[in-house]
Amino acid sequence: MSHAIDNWDKMSFEEQARLQDKKIKYMINEVAKYHPAYKKLIKEKGIDPSSITGVDDFIKKFPFTAKKDVAPVDENPYIPDYYIMQNIKDPEYQPRFMIATTGRTAFSVPYWFTNWDLENIMKIVARRLVAVTGMNPKDVVINSFPYSPHLAFWLVYFATTGQGLTAVHTGGGKILGTQKIVGMTYGFKATVFVGVPGYMYHVFKTAHGAEKQLSDIRLLITGGDRCTKTFRKQIVGLLKEMNAPNPCICAAYGFTESRMAPLECPDPRGVDGDLTGYHTYPDLEFWYCIDPKTGERVGPNEKGELVWTALGGRGTIVMNYRTGDVAEEGIKYEKCPHCGRSVPIISSMIGRVSEVKDVRFDKVKGTLVDLNQFYTIMPEYSSIDEWQVILQRNKETQIDDLVINVSLKKGKAIPEKKLADELSRYVQEKMEIAPSAVKLLTADGMSQSLGMEKELKEKRILDLRPKD
C-alpha cells in the first residue's frame, strides 16, 4: 500500500476517513504478523485482526499503549525491541537510524527508522515542515536544537538539507555555545530561527545585550516545550527592539513516539493573530482525543488526552498510544482559515496530564496543583524575565515546599521581599495556592539554574520530592 500522498492537505474529511479506514485495516494485519509486542497482545486479548475494518472498530477493540509499556526497566532493558517490526526476509524492515525520548520516563526510549521509514516518513514530514511554515530557498536557517538523537534536531536537518535551504545546525548552547550562535545569527543575516522557546529567548536576550541587531529574522519555529501566546509576544517584542519586522511563530508538536511532528501554519498577522493549531498528516497518522479518566473518546473541539496511531511504517511502531498530553480545545475538523489546508488540526494549547501534582501543603491531605498553569501566568507577570518552579520535601516537617525562582527584566529594580509578597499574592489569586518561597536570582544565576547552556531542555518545572 502506498504511504504518503501528494494531496494530503486537500482531501475532504470524508475522503480522509475512508483512507484511514483502509490504512488502519492494513496496519492491523501488518502488526499481527511482524510486531512482537502487538502480535502477543492480539493473541492474549483474542482479537481477530480481520474484524477490524476501520477506525471505529480499532478504537473499540484495540487496547491502549502507554509510555510505561514501551519503556525499558531494570529487570528487562529490551522492552523497546518488542515494538520494532520484525521481518527477517525483507531488508526494508532492518533498523538503520535511531532517535530517542528525552527521558521523562526513568529511561530514554529508542525509536528506530528503517531506510523505508527515512524515505517515507522522515523526509516526507520534513518536506511538509518547509511547506507548512513557508520557508524558501532564500532563507538562512539557524537550528539551535541540541545536537542529540532527538526528533527535533534531525527533522530540521532533513527539512533544510532535503529542500536545498541554507542552514547552520549549531547543536545548541551545550555544543556551540550561545555567544557563537548569536554571532552566526547576526553574521549570516539569518531569516529563520528554530529551537526550544526558552533557549530561543535566551539567545535573543544575549544578542540584545551585545547590541547585535537580528533585524532579518522573519520566522521562528519552536519545539520541545510549550510556547504560550504571552511568551510568543515576549519573544517577538524582543526581536522588534532589534529592528526585526513582524516575525511569525510556528510551533511544532514534536512527538518522538510517532517519529513525526505536526506544525502550526503562520498567521499573517504574526503574534497578534491566532494560534493556528497543529496541522496533522491524515495519510500518515490517526489522532483522536479521550477523557483521560474514563478512556472514552470525546467529540471534535472537546478537551481531551491525545491518542496517536501509525498508519504505516517499519521500525518502531506504536498503536492507540496515549501521549499523556491534553489538548485544551481538542481536535477540529475544519479547513484552516489561514493556509486553507483541510486536515485535522490539534489545539495549540497543550498541557501534560503528569503536570497535575498532588502537593502536600499540610500534614493532613494533599492538594491537586496543575503546574501547567505556570506556563501561562508567569510570562504575564510584567516585571519577570525568567522563572522556575521547584517542588521539594521539607525534611523537618515532611510538608512539600513550592519554591519559585525568578529573575527581573532589564532595568527593573524591586526589593526581594516586596517582589516575594506581590508575586505570592499574584500566584494565589491565579491558582489558589501560595508558594512557600520566592527567590530572586541574577540573570546569570537564573540561566544556570535553568540549565540554558548545559541541558537539552531548560529545567522549567522540577519535582525534586522523593518518590513515596
VENPE-V493892 format. One record per residue. N is the residue number from 1. OMEGA is omega in degrees with one decimal (* if undefined). NEAR is the number of other ideal C-beta (glycine too) atoms within 12 Angstrom. Layout:
n-><N/N>
omega-><OMEGA/OMEGA>
near-><NEAR/NEAR>
//
This chain:
n-><1/2/3/4/5/6/7/8/9/10/11/12/13/14/15/16/17/18/19/20/21/22/23/24/25/26/27/28/29/30/31/32/33/34/35/36/37/38/39/40/41/42/43/44/45/46/47/48/49/50/51/52/53/54/55/56/57/58/59/60/61/62/63/64/65/66/67/68/69/70/71/72/73/74/75/76/77/78/79/80/81/82/83/84/85/86/87/88/89/90/91/92/93/94/95/96/97/98/99/100/101/102/103/104/105/106/107/108/109/110/111/112/113/114/115/116/117/118/119/120/121/122/123/124/125/126/127/128/129/130/131/132/133/134/135/136/137/138/139/140/141/142/143/144/145/146/147/148/149/150/151/152/153/154/155/156/157/158/159/160/161/162/163/164/165/166/167/168/169/170/171/172/173/174/175/176/177/178/179/180/181/182/183/184/185/186/187/188/189/190/191/192/193/194/195/196/197/198/199/200/201/202/203/204/205/206/207/208/209/210/211/212/213/214/215/216/217/218/219/220/221/222/223/224/225/226/227/228/229/230/231/232/233/234/235/236/237/238/239/240/241/242/243/244/245/246/247/248/249/250/251/252/253/254/255/256/257/258/259/260/261/262/263/264/265/266/267/268/269/270/271/272/273/274/275/276/277/278/279/280/281/282/283/284/285/286/287/288/289/290/291/292/293/294/295/296/297/298/299/300/301/302/303/304/305/306/307/308/309/310/311/312/313/314/315/316/317/318/319/320/321/322/323/324/325/326/327/328/329/330/331/332/333/334/335/336/337/338/339/340/341/342/343/344/345/346/347/348/349/350/351/352/353/354/355/356/357/358/359/360/361/362/363/364/365/366/367/368/369/370/371/372/373/374/375/376/377/378/379/380/381/382/383/384/385/386/387/388/389/390/391/392/393/394/395/396/397/398/399/400/401/402/403/404/405/406/407/408/409/410/411/412/413/414/415/416/417/418/419/420/421/422/423/424/425/426/427/428/429/430/431/432/433/434/435/436/437/438/439/440/441/442/443/444/445/446/447/448/449/450/451/452/453/454/455/456/457/458/459/460/461/462/463/464/465/466/467/468>
omega-><177.9/-175.0/-178.8/176.7/-174.4/-176.6/-176.5/-175.6/-177.7/179.3/171.0/179.9/175.7/177.7/177.6/-178.7/179.0/179.6/-178.9/174.7/-178.7/-176.7/-179.6/177.1/178.6/-175.0/178.3/178.0/177.7/-177.6/177.7/-179.7/-165.0/-173.1/-174.3/-176.4/-177.4/174.5/178.3/-179.0/-179.4/179.6/-178.0/-176.8/179.9/-178.8/174.6/-177.5/-177.9/-179.6/178.6/-175.1/-179.7/-175.5/-177.6/177.1/-178.2/-178.4/-177.4/-167.7/-173.7/-177.5/175.2/167.0/179.4/-179.3/-177.3/179.4/-174.2/-173.3/174.2/175.2/-176.8/-176.1/176.8/-179.1/-173.9/-178.2/-179.8/179.7/-178.1/-179.8/176.2/177.7/-175.4/175.0/-170.8/-179.4/-174.6/-179.2/178.0/179.6/-178.0/178.3/-176.5/-171.2/-173.4/163.9/-177.6/175.1/-176.6/173.4/173.6/172.5/-175.5/-179.5/170.0/-175.2/178.7/174.4/-170.5/169.4/165.3/174.4/177.8/179.1/179.9/-179.4/-169.5/175.3/-175.0/-175.0/176.9/179.7/177.9/178.5/179.5/174.9/-179.8/-177.3/-175.7/-177.6/177.4/173.7/-178.0/-175.3/177.2/-176.7/168.9/-170.4/171.1/177.2/-177.8/174.8/179.6/175.9/-175.9/177.9/-178.2/-173.5/-173.2/-177.8/-172.4/176.8/177.0/177.2/-178.8/-179.9/-176.9/-179.1/-176.8/-177.6/174.8/178.5/174.6/-176.3/172.4/-179.5/-166.9/-173.6/177.7/-176.2/-178.2/-176.4/-174.7/-177.6/-174.2/-177.9/179.9/177.7/176.1/-179.1/-180.0/178.8/179.3/-174.6/-178.8/-179.3/-176.9/178.9/-179.5/178.6/-174.5/177.6/174.0/-172.3/-179.8/179.3/176.8/178.8/178.3/177.8/-177.5/175.3/179.4/178.4/-179.6/179.2/179.8/-179.9/173.4/-175.7/-180.0/-169.0/-177.9/-175.7/-179.2/-175.0/175.1/176.9/-176.0/176.6/175.6/178.3/-177.7/-179.8/-176.7/-179.2/178.5/-179.3/176.2/179.3/178.1/-179.9/-177.8/177.2/177.8/178.5/179.7/175.5/177.1/173.9/170.5/178.2/-179.7/-173.8/173.2/174.0/173.3/176.8/174.0/173.8/-177.9/-169.9/-174.0/-174.3/179.7/-177.5/176.3/-174.5/171.0/-177.1/167.3/168.7/-179.4/171.1/-177.5/178.7/179.4/-176.2/176.0/179.0/-176.3/163.4/-164.6/177.6/-177.1/-176.8/-174.6/-175.1/-171.1/177.4/-176.2/-169.9/176.5/-179.9/163.8/-178.4/177.9/166.9/-175.0/-179.7/-174.9/-176.1/-179.3/178.6/175.7/-175.4/176.3/176.6/179.4/179.3/177.8/176.3/-177.5/177.3/-172.4/177.4/175.0/174.9/178.4/174.5/174.8/177.3/-179.5/-178.4/170.1/-176.8/-179.5/-169.2/176.9/-174.1/-172.4/179.1/-178.3/175.5/-173.5/179.6/172.7/-178.8/177.4/-177.9/-179.7/176.4/180.0/-178.4/-175.9/-177.0/177.3/-179.2/177.5/179.6/171.7/-175.4/-179.7/176.7/179.2/-176.3/-176.4/174.3/-178.2/175.5/-175.6/178.6/171.9/-172.4/172.9/-176.2/-176.7/180.0/175.2/-174.2/-173.9/-176.4/-179.6/176.3/177.6/-178.7/177.0/-177.0/176.2/-177.0/-179.8/180.0/179.1/-170.6/-175.7/176.7/179.8/179.0/-161.6/-175.0/-175.9/176.3/179.0/-178.8/177.6/178.7/-179.5/172.5/179.2/-176.8/176.1/-174.0/-177.1/-174.8/-174.3/174.6/-177.9/173.5/173.8/-174.7/177.0/172.1/179.1/166.7/-174.8/175.2/-179.1/178.9/178.5/177.3/-178.9/176.6/-174.1/-178.8/178.9/178.7/-178.9/-180.0/-176.7/-178.9/177.2/178.5/-179.9/-179.6/-179.5/178.9/-175.9/-170.9/179.8/171.8/178.0/176.9/177.3/-179.7/171.7/-178.4/179.2/-179.7/172.5/178.6/179.0/179.0/178.6/178.7/178.8/-179.2/178.5/-179.3/-175.7/-175.6/-172.8/-174.0/175.3/178.4/-177.4/-177.1/-172.8/177.8/-177.5/174.0/-175.8/-178.8/176.1/178.4/-177.1/*>
near-><18/16/31/31/25/14/16/32/32/19/24/17/23/13/20/32/22/19/32/39/25/26/36/36/29/27/38/39/25/31/42/29/20/29/34/24/30/39/27/17/27/28/16/11/18/11/26/16/29/14/20/33/22/24/34/19/21/35/27/17/25/33/25/31/32/25/33/19/27/35/30/25/16/10/7/14/16/19/26/34/23/28/39/36/37/28/22/11/10/16/13/24/27/22/29/21/28/28/39/31/36/32/20/25/23/16/22/24/36/31/40/35/39/32/21/28/38/30/23/31/41/41/30/35/43/38/29/40/45/33/26/38/44/27/39/19/15/17/31/29/42/45/44/49/48/36/23/28/25/35/39/47/38/38/44/47/33/35/41/34/21/25/26/16/33/23/35/34/31/36/29/40/35/25/22/27/22/35/20/26/41/34/22/30/43/31/18/25/24/42/33/44/52/51/50/45/42/42/49/48/42/39/45/41/33/33/35/30/22/20/14/32/23/42/23/27/40/32/42/47/49/43/43/38/35/41/39/32/28/25/37/38/27/33/41/36/26/34/39/23/22/30/19/35/17/23/38/40/47/43/46/44/45/41/40/41/45/44/46/46/47/45/47/44/38/33/29/19/17/29/33/18/23/27/38/38/40/44/43/43/46/39/36/39/49/40/46/38/36/32/20/27/13/11/20/18/26/25/17/22/20/21/26/34/37/42/41/42/37/43/40/39/45/38/39/43/44/44/46/38/38/33/39/30/39/34/41/29/26/33/41/29/27/20/21/29/18/26/28/15/33/25/40/40/39/45/35/36/30/38/32/28/28/24/29/23/29/19/33/26/27/14/11/8/12/19/21/19/28/27/34/30/29/39/33/25/29/36/31/23/32/19/25/34/37/39/42/38/42/32/33/24/23/22/12/7/14/16/22/31/29/37/33/40/39/40/34/28/26/18/10/18/12/23/14/20/14/17/30/24/18/23/37/26/19/27/34/20/16/22/28/16/31/25/38/27/25/37/27/32/26/18/28/19/19/32/31/22/30/35/25/38/29/20/28/34/35/37/28/38/35/26/27/20/23/12/7/10>
//
